[in-house]
Amino acid sequence: MTQRITSVVFLLGFFINAGVVDAADLAPLDMAAAEKISFRGDVWPIVKRHCWGCHSNLDAKGGLNMSSVALMLEGGDSGPLFEAGKPDESLLVEMITGDEPEMPQKQPPMSAAKVDILRGWVLAGARDDSPAKTTERKPVIPDVYQYAPAVTSVSLSPDGKTVAAACRSEVVLLAVESDAPPRRLATASDLLTHVEFSPDGKTLAAAGGMPASFGHVSFFNVATGEIVAARQVGADTLFRGSFAPDGKAIALGGADGAVHIVPVDGKAEVRRFELHSDWVLDAVFSPDGKMIVTAGRDKATKVCSAETGELLRSVDSSTDLVGSVAVDDKFAVSAGRARLPISFELSIALSGVAVSGSGNGSRPVSKRSQYAKNFEGQPGPVLDMAMSGNRKTIAIVGAYGEARLYNVADRKRIGQVAGLPAPLYSAALNRDGSRLCIGSKSGEVRIYQLPDGKLLKSFAPVPVAESAE
């Protein structure tokens, strides 16, 4: 995308600077060059990066929704955003230029290059070259699968008596201690990426979505299997997350680089915290509900305020993708492709917000070596971690055939279950850490009693054709 933006700017012949753009000094536009600007290829990435966080379907501040060209033309409470063919007479250019641009809020001003791309697009008629929308495709959930779908996420109820397994577009609920038939709960997600019981075990969240279309969350009443609420969130898939301690909302990572706080109450507002430069693959509340720890495809582990979304600290920058995080009242733990889970002592890590010295001599009060402590290396890339409800035990699984159990406080291994069908996509522990549930790419779910590792149950959550077994 950078290459395309650069080529457009070159064609327009603009002088690019990184400073504030003064509306009075806007350069003349060349129509022939402006007509080469693509909405989807050049304009939409700017809108999504700088505007869409506050002006989307879910958060149309000032009544302005910038999710499509048609909605942008409608404008908001302050009137039309622009008139095609008249860029420098538009509210759009007025808001993003000047000594102190009003937009984007809480971000650096747009560069002259980006301002001129928007101006050129409006000058050339604000044409929309987005792909035509097709009829919405609803997930098909077969009565019987030809092949066992991978179990992308599992969760254990706090008492360990019920397991939830995500299989493609449906959640399956199964009793651990009885032979009762499984309950299959359909969702609107093309692929589910996360399932989780609320802290009281009464509500089940199932999150996922459809790539490049929408994120989706369904909340089910565990006792009845009925949907309590269902929400579309954003314009791309949602990933893993966790319930808030009070069970009133769930935090989920998104492909838009943000954390989405989705209330169980279907009428309550969804909040969005933009934290990473790439996919947020996991987001976990601290036990007191005041902080959220996140893991990103941008290789970062971050901590933010759960109330405001303010970034408190990027506690680590890994050598590779970070896919999973966990947290207790003292430590955050992150792991991913680098195979080395790391524990971060939060009280020391967050003291680094303060600095000593001034100017070029200023330094964080705390250094990474003071708060980061390694677990042992894992046999392969880590794909999931699970912490018990009492925050004492953590289970780690990945692209290898074993699950390892650790004491959170000292990072010592306290157990292991080997001989499993690799890769292992998901893991879950119940409240007291006495049961471990594992989901695999092979479509199998296994439940173990801890600490002895006795296998309690092994099953395929959904029916599979006999010829495919």
N, C-alpha and C positions, 0 to 999 in steps of 0.2 A: 504494500500500500504506500509506503514511503516513496518508492520509486515512481509510482504513478502520479502522486501529488507533485513530486519534483518536476516531472515532465510537463505537467499542466502549467506549473508556474513558469517554467522556461518558455513555453509557448506564448504565454501572456506577456512575457518580457518584463516581469515585475522585479523591482529591487526589494529583496527580502531582508527584513531585520527582525530581531527577536523582541523588540521593545513594544511599547504601547502604540497603537495605530490611531492617529488623529484624523477624525472624519474630514476636517478641512483640507487635509493634505492627501486625500485618496487619489491614487494614480488613475489616469484615463484607462478605460478598458477597451480591448480590441475584440470586436464582435466575432471575427473569424476564429480567433483562439477560444473565446468564451463558448462557442458552440461545440467545442470538443470536450467540454466538461461533462462528466457523467454524474448523475445524481447518485446512483448506486455505488459507483466506484470511487468517486471523489468527495461528494457532499455528505452522503450518509455516514461515513466513518467520522467526520468532524462533528456532525450532529450527535451521534451516539456517544462520542467521547466527552463532549463539552456541554451538551444540552439535555440529553435524554434522561439523565438521572432525576431531573426536576420536572420534565415536561413529557411524560410518557402516559400510557393508558392508565397506569396505577397511580401516578403522581403528577397530575396536570396542574401545576402551580400557575396561578393567575388565569386559569381556564385555558391555558395554551398547551395543546397536545401536539408534539412533533414526531409522532410515530409514523406518519406518512405525509406525502406531499399534499394530498387533499386536506388533511387536518391542519397542516401548516398554513395553507392558503386561507382557511377559515379564521385563523388567528385566535386571540383570547380576549380577556376582559379589557385590554387596552386597545383593541381594534385589530385590523389585519396586520399580520407579521410583515408582509411585503406585497407589492403589486408587481406581477411579472413584467419585466422590461424596464423597471425603474428601481434599480438597487439602491442608489444613494439617496432616494427619497423615502426609504423604508425604515420601519421601526427596527427590523433585524439589524441593519448596519448601525443605526443609532445606538443600540444597546451594547454592541460589541466593540465600539470604537470610542475615542476620546481619552482625556487625561486619566480618568478613573472609570473604565468600562463597567457598566452595571452587570454585565454577564460575560463569562460564566461566573456564578457566585462561588466563592471559596476556592477559586482556582486562579492560576496566572492568566493574564489576558491572552487572547488568541494571537498567534503570530500574524504578521502582514500577509504571509503566504496563504494561510487559512481564510483570513478575511476576504482576500481577493478571489479565492475559489468560490466562496459564497456569493460575492458580488457578481462574478462572471456568470455563474449559474442562473441567477435571477435576471441578469441582463439578457441572456439568451432565451428567456421564456420560462424558466423554472420547469423544464421538462422532466417527466418521471420515466426513467428507463428501468424501473424495478420489474422483476419477472412477474408475469400475470399470476394472480392467486388462483390456486386450484381448489376444488371442493375439499373441505376439511376431511382429512382421513382419520377415521376413528379406529382405534386399536381393535384387532380381531382376537378374541380369546377363545381358542378351540376347546371343545369338550375333551378331546384327547390330543396330545401333542405327538407329532411324528418323531421328534427327538427331544430329549430332556433339555429344557432351557436352563441356562446357568442361574445359580442362586446368587444374585448380586448383592443382597443384604439380608441379614437376619437380626432378630431381636428376641430377647427373653423377657417375659413379664417379670416384675420385681420379685414375685414369689417363686419364679422358675418353673411354673406349672404349665405355661403356654408359650409356644414359639410362633413367631411370625416370620415368614420367608417371602422374599420378593422374587417372583418368577416372571420375567418379561413385563407384562402389563397388569399382572394381578398379584394380590397378597394372599397367602395361604396361612390360615390359623389352625394350629394343631395342638391338642392336649398332650402333654408329655407323659402323664401317668395313667392314661386310659386309652382304649382302642376306639374312641369316638371318631367318626369320620371327619376329615378336614373341612374347614369352611373356606370357600374360595370367594374372595372379594375383588370385584373388577374395579379398575381405575381408568382414567382418561389418558394416562401416560403411555407413550409408545414404549418407553423403557423405564422401569423403576430403578432408582439408584440408592434409595434409603428407606428403611422402615424402622419405626421405633415406638415402643410403648411409653406413655407418659409416666412421670414418677409415681403416680398412684395406680397405674396399671389399667385405668378405665378407658383411656383413649389410645388409639393407634394412628400414627401419622404414616402416610406413604407418599414419597416425593419422587419426582423425576421430570418427565415432560417429553417434548418432541424437539429434536435438534433444529436450531434456527427458526423455530416457530413459537414455542412457549414453554415455560416451566409450569409444573402443576403439583399441587399438594391436595391430598384427600385425608380427612380426619374421620375415623370410624369409631363408633361405640363398640367396645370390645365385647360386651355382653350380648348385644343384639346383632352385630355386624352391619348395622345401618350407618349410612354416611351422615356425620354431624355437619360437615361443611366441606366444600371443595373450592379451590381457588386456582385461577391461572395467574402466574407470577412471571412478569418479564417476557422476553422474546426468545429465550433459549433454555436449555435444560438446567435443572437444579441438581446439585450433588448432595453429599452427606452433610449431616448436621446434628443438632441435639435439642431436646426440649429444655426450656427454661426451668429452673428448679420449682417454680409454682405451677408448671404444666399448662400455662395459659397461652404459650406461643412456642414456636420452634424456629431455631436459627438454621439456615441452610446456605451452603455455598452455591455460587452461580457461575455460569460460563461467561457472564459479563464482567467478571472481576469484582463482584460485590457479594456482600452477605445480606440475605433477605430474612427479615424477622416477620414470620407469618403467624398471626394470631389464630387460635382455634375458633374464636368468634368470627364467623364469616362476614360480619359487618364492620369489624374493626380494621383500622388502617394497616397496610403492610408497610414496613419500614425497610429502607435500602441503604446500606453503608458501603461506599465504594472504597476498597482497601488495597486490592492487588492489581497488577498490570496484566494478569492472565487469569485463567479459571481458578476459582476458589473451590477446592476439592473437599474441604471439611471445615466445620465451624462448631465449636463446643463452648457452652456456657461454663463459667466458673461456678463452684458450689453455692456462692452467695448471690449469683445472678448479676453481678456488677460488671463482669468482663466477659469478652468472647475471644477465644484463641482460634486462629485460622491457619489453614495450610493451603499453599498455592502451587499451581503449575509453574509459577514464576520462581520457584525454589525458595520462597520465603515463608517463615513462620512469624505471625504477627499477633499482637494483643491490642484490642480496642475497648473502649467504653461501651457497655451494652445499652446505656441510656442515650448517648449522643452519637456513637459511631466514631468518636475521635480516636485516632491512632495513638496508642500509648507508647508502643515501641515495636520495632521489627527486631525480635529477639534473636533471629538467626537467618542466615542466607546459606542454603545447602549447595552442594555441588550438583544436585539433580532435583527433579520433581519431588515435592513434599505432598503426600496424599492423605495423611491421617494425623489427627491430633487427639490428645486426651488431657484432662486437667483435674487436679484435686485442689485443696485449699492452699497448698504450698508450691506444687510443681506443675508445669506444663510439659507434655511429652510430644515430640513430633517424630515422624518417620516416613520413609518413602523409598524411592529407587536407590538411594545411596546405601541402603542396607544397615545403617547405623542409627538406631533410635537414640534420641538425645533428650535428656531431662533438663529443664530450665527452672531454676529457683526464682520464682516470680518476685519475691520481696527485694532481692538484689538486682534482678534484671530491670525492674521498673524504677529503681532508684537512679538509673542512668538517664532518666528524663532531665535531671539536673546536670549542670556542667561545672567544672572548675576552670579558672582562668578566664581569659577574654580574647576576642579576636581570633587570630590564627593560632593562638596558644590554648584555646578552649578545648577541653576534653571531657567525655562522659565520666561521671563519678564511678560507674561500674564498667568493667570490661567483660567481654564474653567469657573469658577463662574463669571469671569469678562465679558465674552462675550456671554455666553449661557443663553437664556431666554426662558421659556416654554410658549407654547400656552396652552389653556385648553385641558384637556384630551378628547379623542374621545370615542364614544360608543363601538368601536371595533377596530380591526387592520386596519390601514390605507393602502389602496391599490393604491391610486393615488392622486397626487396634481397637480393643474394647476394654473399658474400665468398669469394674464392679460398682454397683450402686453405693457401696460404702467407701468407695475411692481407695481401697487398699490394694487391690490386685489389678494387674493389666495383662491382657492376652494379646499376643502379636502373631499374625499369620501373613502368608505371602505366596510368592511364586515357587513354593517348595512344599514338601509333604509333611509338615509338622506344625504344631501350635506350641508356642512357648509362653509360660506364665511367669510373671515377675512380681516381686514386692515393690510397690511404687516408691516407698520411702527410701530404700537403699539400692534399688535397681538389681537386686540379686534374683537369679532364676530360682523359682520354687517348685516348678513342675514342667512337664512336657508331655504332649500327646503326639506320637509319631505314626508313620505308616498311613498317612491320609492321602486322598486323591488330589494331587496338585494339578493346577494352582488353586489355592484357597482364597476366595474372593472376600469373605466376610466372617466376622466373629462377634459373639455377644456373651456377656456374663450377666447373671442375675444380681439382685441387690447384695447378697452376702458373699458372692463369689463361689458358691457351692456347685454351680452348674455352668458348663461351657457349651455353647452352640456354635457350629461351624457350617458355613455354606461354601460349596465348591463350584467350579466351572462345569464339572461333570453333571450337575443337577442334583447332587445328593446333599442332604442335611444330616448332620450327626450331633447328638447331644450326649455329653459326658458328665458323670458325677465327679466332683473334685473334693479332696486333693488326690484321690487314688486313681483317677482317670478311667473309671469303669464306664463302658459304653451303655447308655440307657436306651437309646433309640437311634435307628438309622433308617431314612426313608427318602423317597422322591416325593416332593410336595404335590406334584400334579400328575394326572394319569398320562402314561406314555404308551404308544402302540407297542404291542408285544414284539413285532418284527424289528423294532428300533431299539429294544432294550439290550 
